[in-house]
């Protein structure tokens, strides 16, 4: 009955397509609509084809349905029928057929940006990247003038799944040929080319493109964002471009200054980072949220007294009651940070008091889990678990999150059997839930039950083969235990293929290369990962690689950065112990 109803709806829509080609010109960009002579309505033969096509698709014969629909589309000149033919081919994973339909669609409607976009996406999915350059150029040409820059900035997202980054860089540069001579697009075009070159590991080319972008429009923010991603002592030009941008900007530069200050922290230049924020505060004294940023950086530096002063100054600047949602979130962030300071200084009672000042109506699991953590570390473990269990759960997803939060609390307390019991209770109702399986695998590893851990992760891969994290976790575990390293590399390579920009997966790749003895390759990978995502665990691995390569001073600097990011990270602390604690911990 449902399938019959669906077929009736489709046919009703299609049978009403009188003059559809002419009407569709409203969705196409520029130029007159194609001629519709002789196609003002569906004739009997075409209508019969549509009926047979939909029946064929419904009866699991997409090939026949596709052929009938494509022929009907050519007869009626209707974009809707071309679109349906493409949809059927894509669902049947028939990439060449989908490409054939989009090209037929474009021949019938040469001004249709939708058809051009479909062709571009299909070519990339088929890994026929070199052919995409001309289509990319056409997509930009067909975009409405007001949308061209936005289209430009979305380009690399379309190419995200392409594996050959060098081919992407070449295709993008060729596809933006005309955009580079358009005064309104030239800055954006060079910024996109810079990103494509950077992903293709052409650092010099990426920097050169950024210079051209900034020269075309000194105030184009995406270009300076790209420069921030490239910051590093070995690329001084990137920082020069950032500074040049900031010299020209005043009140509107807060977000860039904040990102720049975070990059300076990662380079172990805290005083310069704070100087940037102070400059922002002086130029925008009404932006009291800069005090929040200062407090966050000072916490990273373990300068807790100064951090507390900045955060309390921010709180004192607010007018009570706080009704604005953004300010309420910032107030919550400040109170949470003050609780973190008190906790790090060993004052758990004060830490809990700061959290109690958060809006009592806020019963979010994130806040309550933090409260539970403070209670647990003060020895009130049963009370902590009760706090988490008291969080309202309006649906099964909320209930699952509650189970996971309780298990994570127990895992942090190293109560691994209790954590596994909680997760097994949750999994009894949802044995195929990959989140629960993954959490169980983490606990199994802590219990030393590597056989069970591996079984759980392989079960995730079976249920969700496109999930990069299961491949990564399994490969990393093998690499960390220094066993079955070639298998570990293959698993991590699969994770990289699925999530090429994930810094944690890059960390795993660098670590397995290190275990395999490829120390220089590991250094390059880990340096990029740490630059993309400053993280204590990545710092632990990078520092060990640098130490092994004989660059002990840089290893110490990297480890200190890791401690500034998270002084309690188990991987970092165990690494430092193995090397005899070669650095002094930052004072609290």
Buried (B, 14 or more C-beta within 10 A) or exposed (E): EEEEEEBEEBBEEBEEBEEBBBBBBEEBBEEEBBEBEEBBBBEEEBBEBBBBBBBBBBEEBBBBBBBBBBBBBBBBBBBBBBBBBBBBBBEBEBBEBBBBBBBBBBEBBBBBBBBBBBBBBBBBBBEBBBBBBBBBBBBBBBBEEEBBBEBBBEBBEBBEEBEBBBBBBBBBBBBBBEBBEBEEBBBBBBBBBBBBBBBBEBBEBBBBBBBBBBEBBBEBBBBBBBBBBBBBEEBEBBBBBBEBBBEEBEEEBBEBBBBBBBBBBBBEBBEEBBBBBBBBBEBBEEBBBBBBBBBBBBBBBBBBEBBBBBBBBBBEEBEEEBEEEEBBEBBBBBBBBBBBBBBBBEBBEBBBBBBEBBBEEEEEBEBBBBBBBBBBBBEBBEEBBEBBBEBEBEEEEEBBBBBBBBBBBBBBBEBBEBBBBBBBEBBEEBEEBBBBBBBBBBBBBBBEBBEBBBBBBBBBBEEBEEBBBBBBBBBBBBBBEEEBBEBBBBBBBBBBEBBBEBBBBBBBBBBBBBBBEBBEBBBBBBBBBBBBBBBBBBBBBBBBBBBBBEBBEBBBBBBBBBBBBBBEBEBBBEBBEEBEEEBEEEEE
